[in-house]
Amino acid sequence: MNRHEDTVLALIAGYVDTLGFIALFGLFTAHVTGNFVLIGAEVAGVGQGVLLKLLAFPSFIVGIALSSVFFKFLERNHSADAASALYLMQAVLLTAFLVTGWQAAPIADASAPMVLLCGVLGTMAMGVQNARGKLLQTTGLPNTVMTGNVTQVVLDVVELIHRGTRGGHGQQVSERLRWTLEAMGGFAAGAIAGALAYVRFSFAALLVPVAVLLFMAWKKKGAA
């Protein structure tokens, strides 16, 4: 996976995660472990949508499992299309996320069946993205959660201050730092864009990441 692909995926993750957070009572679809904090807060009587957040974990697992089964089947029978198909699978799930969100609107009840289904589909879609890098065994960066990337940035900056940028090691650290900062910038830009787009266009804003994923699927298939 190249650095530009990581940046685009980070942008998608920030976009979808923020859109889901605003639309679905603080649900994290990409940074799924963040829902633990929200569940704890809601048990204490702060917030709403505890069932929605509880469903995020099995939904995320199902998304990962389905992508793994799908990928392994294609790897055996149509290996050239396996990487492209994961983008297509995520695009289909995000489209279902869009449709159910549109059907559920106006969203006022966190426990309404269509709202729960909407959250399940969004989380499944981001489960596919989380699984993608591991299934393809790429060396790219984490692109759905930025905590580890922030840690790496700080470590790399300290390393460069300590040893400088000269030599093969320094160049490697500098390159990794640029790559990581680019992905983090993509995630931040996606989060801002997702928030603004949802406020303006509601769930139709998901057409943007769907279109990007379809383009990436086509591009990967063409390159196989």
Secondary structure, 3 states (H helix, E strand, C coil): CCHHHHHHHHHHHHHHHHHHHHHCCCCCCCCCCHHHHHHHHHHCCCCCCHHHHHHHHHHHHHHHHHHHHHHHHHHHHCHHHHHHHHHHHHHHHHHHHHHHHHHHCCCCCCCCHHHHHHHHHHHHHHHHHHHHHHHHCCCCCCCCCCHHHHHHHHHHHHHHHHHCCCHHHHHHHHHHHHHHHHHHHHHHHHHHHHHHHHHHHHHHHHHHHHHHHHHHHHHHHHHC
